Each structure stands twice: as C-alpha cells, then as structure tokens.
C-alpha cells in the first residue's frame, strides 16, 4: 500500500485534511521561539491597534498604540481613522489571515489577548504600522520582547515626519508645563523639565513642570541601566506611556514607566 493511497484514504474517512501547524515568523521583528503561536483569521478591525478574530477573541496589538477613535460622542483623535484603514489594508493583503503570537503576558485587564500579528509571509503587522507612521511604540513589561526592533521601525517614520510624527502632540510631544489636555486618551508622549526627584517606599518620582510626574517602580530599576535619576533635576525629559489622572499635593497626572525605552533625555 503506497503512502499516497494511505493519505487519500485518511482524507476520505475523516472528511478533512489536518492543517499544518503554523510556522514561527522568521522575517523582521521575529518573535522569540518560546512564545505560543497559532494561525487565525481577523473578522473585524476595531481600530488601529485592536482586532477581533473569527474565533471571537479580541486581540490588542502589543508594543504599539494608535490614535483613539471617539467614543460616546467624543471626537476622533487626529489620524485615528487613517490608522484603522492602514491596518485594514495590511490585513487585506492576506485576506485577513494572520499568524498570532501571544506576548509573555498574554492578556490585559479587559480580557483582550496581547499579541504580535504577522502576515503569512512573515511580515510584522506592528512593524509595518510603525514604519507608516500610523502608530507609536509603547513598552509595558514584561512584554518587551521586540522593543528594540519596534523602536527602530518607529524611528524611520519619525525621521521622515510620516503620519502621526507630523503632529506636534507626538513630536516633540505634549508640553507638561501646560498640563494634560482633557481630550487626551490612552498613551501619550509628554516632555518637560524635571523640577524635582522624589522617592517613596515603592517608587521613584520624576516631577515635571506642570504637575505631571513620571513614576518608576523600584522593582523595575534593572530595566534602567546607566540612569542616575537624581542627576535629572533641571533637565528636560520626554516620556511615553499611559496617562493616569491622579491629583494630590505633588501632581495631577502621572505616567507609569517600567523600561528605559520609554524615557528620553533632551538636554
């Protein structure tokens, strides 16, 4: 009995052909081999960084953030629709088929999968959005597997002032001295001079002008090699991350930062 006959018999008896297991992407910004991987189809694009799979799973594209679409009557942030269309166009190249690679911490507080998406030919969806200037790189530990690669892709768009990098809210960033505008949602880039450096039991606080602070958990200090925070007083700093409104006697907003990728000295 030949092997081809046996395979044909198996197909007839089972009514289907077993799918080949997905191969780990090996192109640009390839993921580390220990992360889980699966093939999937995107059924809906919520916005520039969130999709729904045909399985029903919601996936948040880890490592990037795109402008927010307006909710509950609020206006869209600039270029939010363009980012959504850019993601749709990328996925259309493969008829919405993707390889999903879950990040180290694979779920967020909203129950969404935190994943890297790749087209079947190995191209990173996140990297392409960054290169087009439709997203900025964001970094939340422990999902830092591709931080260096994604940051390099962002830099190309930033140098050419493509997409969001033509907007002053992204480059040079929101001036902390004016406070954080009420319409700002999600992640943002903030720049300002460090007025003081404080320390609590768990955190280091870089207090910027305008009552905006950068919060660094002491447990994350190993991710800031070579940084002397006490020496930053009086220097101008740029930070990126999710804005948290929290008023006390020291600040009205803070940005939690757990990786040196999210900080940039401007002086």
N, C-alpha and C positions, 0 to 999 in steps of 0.2 A: 504493500500500500504506500503510494507516494505521499510526500509531505503536503503537496498542493492539494491532493484529493482529501486528505485529512482536514486541512484548513477549510476547504469548501464545505465539508460535512458539518464542521462545527458552526459555520455561518448559518447553514440551513436549519440545523437543530435549535440554535439559540435565537435565530431571527435577527441578530445584530452582530456587528463586529466590535470587539473590545477596543476602546480608544487607547492610543498610545499615551503613556504618561507624559506630561509636559516636560520639556527640557528647560533647565535653568537658563535664563537670558545670559548671553556672553558678549553682548555689544557694549555700548557706552553706559557708564554708571551701572555696571552689572552688580547684582546683589551678592552678598556672601552666601556660600553654599548651604549654611545651616538653617536658613530661613525656609518656611513652608511655602509651597508653590502649587498653583492649580491653573487650569485653563478655564476661561469663563467668557460670557457674552454680556456686554453692557446693554441694558434695556432703556435706561433713562439717564440723561445728564442734568443733574440738579443745578449746578453752577460750574465755575471754572475749576473747582477742586473737589467736587463730590459727585459720585455717580451711584446708580443702583444697578445691580447685576440681575440677570434673568432668574437667578435663584431667590431673589428678594433681598439679598444682603445689600446694605448700604456701605459704600466704601469712601473713606476720606483719603485723598491722595497725600500721603505723609511726606514731609520735607518741603512742602510749598504752601503758599497762601495766595489766593487771588482776591481781587476786589469783590466786595459783598453786593449781592443783589438786594434791592429794597424789600423789606418785609413789613406787613401791616401798614401799608400806606407810605412808608419811608421811601425816599429816592434811592435809586441805584448809586453805588459809588462809581466814580469815573472808571470806565473801561471794564466794568463788570460783565456787560453783555458781550463785549469783544472776547473776553477770556472764556466765557461759556461757549461761544461759537468756535473759538480756536480749539477747544477740547473736543467738541463735536466733530470738527473737520479732521482732527487727528484720528479719532476712532473710526470715522467713516472709511479711512484708507484700508482698514482691515475688516470692514463690515461689522464693526463693533466687537470683534473677537480680540481678547487680550489674555495676557498671562498675568496673574495676580500673585504677588509675593508679599506675604504679610510681614510687617515690621516686627522687631523684637518685642515691643509692647503692642499687641495686635488689636486693641480695642480702646476707644475713647469713652468718655463719661456719657456720651449719648448713645452708646451701643453700636457705633459705626466701626467697621473694620479699618484699621490703619494699615495701608498697603501701598506698595510700589506697583505701578502698572507698566506693562511693556506690550508693544505691538508684537505680533507673531514673528517678525523679522529681527527681534531683539532690541529695537529702539525703545529708549525710556520715554514714557509719556511726560513724566515730570521734567526731565531734561529738555525736551522739546518746548514745553510751555515756558520754561525759564529762558531759553535761547530766543524765543519770540518776544520776550518782554511782557508776557501775559501773567507772570507770577513772580513773587519774590521767594527766596529760600527762607525757611524758618527752621528752628532747631529746638527740639524738645527731647531731652534724654529720657529713656535710653535709646531712642530711635535716631542715632547719629551715624548709622552705617554708611550712608552715602553723602554725608555733609560736605566733605571736601569736593567731591565730584559735582554736586549740585551747585555749590557756591561758584565754582569755576564757570559753569554754564550761565549763571546769572551775570557774572562779571562781563561776559561778552556783550550781552544786551545792554548792560549799564553803560559800558564804554561808548556804545553807539546810540545811546538815548532812545532805545526802541521801547515801544509800548508804555508801560507804567513808568519807565525811567525818564520819560519826558515830562512827568508831573512832579512839581516841587514837593508834594507830600511824600514822595518816595526818595527823590534825590534833589536836594540834600536831606530831606526828612522834615517832620513837624518840629518847629522850634519849641522847646519845652518852656521857654520864658513866657509864651502866650497861653500856656495851659493846653489841655487836650480838648479839641472841639467836640461838642456833644454828638455830632453825627458820626464820629469815628467808631467803627465796629471791628471786632476781631483783632488781628495782628496789625502792627504799625511800626514805622521807623521814626524814632524820636532823637533829636540832637539837642544838646545843651551843655552848659558849663557846670562842672561839679562844684557845688557850693560847700559841701561837707561830706565826710565819710563817717558813717556811724556803724555801730555793731550791737547786736542784740544776742541773746543766748544762742539762737539758731542761725541768724542771718547777718550778712554784711549789706549795708545800705549805702548806695551812691546817690546822694541827694542833689538833684539837678535844680537849676533855677526854674522858677515857675511851679514849685511844689509838685514836681514829678520825681520819682525815685526809681532806681534800678535795684532789685532785690536779688541777692545771691545767697543761696543756701550753703552753709559751711560744709555740708556733706558733699557738695559738688566742687569743692576747691581744686581737686585734682584735674578738673577739666579746664583750668585756667593757668596752665604752666607759664611762668615768667611774668605774671601780672602782680604788680605791687599796688594794691588798691589804695593804701594810704597816700601813695605818691600822686594819685589822680586829682587831688583837690586843686581847683583852679584851672584844670584842663577841660577842653571841650571833648565830649564823648558822643558817639552815636550808638544807639541800642535798638534792637528789634525784638519784637515778641508781642504777646497778647496783653493789651492794656486792661488793668484792673482798677476800677474806681473804688477807692478806699480812703476816706477822709479821716485824718487825725491831726495832731498838732504839728506833724512833720511834713505830710504830703496829702494831696488829694487823689493822686493816681500813682500806681507803680507798675513796673514791668518785671515779672519774674524771669530771670535769665539763668540757665544752668549749663552753658557752654560758652567758651571764648569765641566761638563762631558768631555769636550774637552781639559782640561788642567791637567797637572800632574807635581808636584814638584819632582825633582830628588835628591835634596840635603837633 
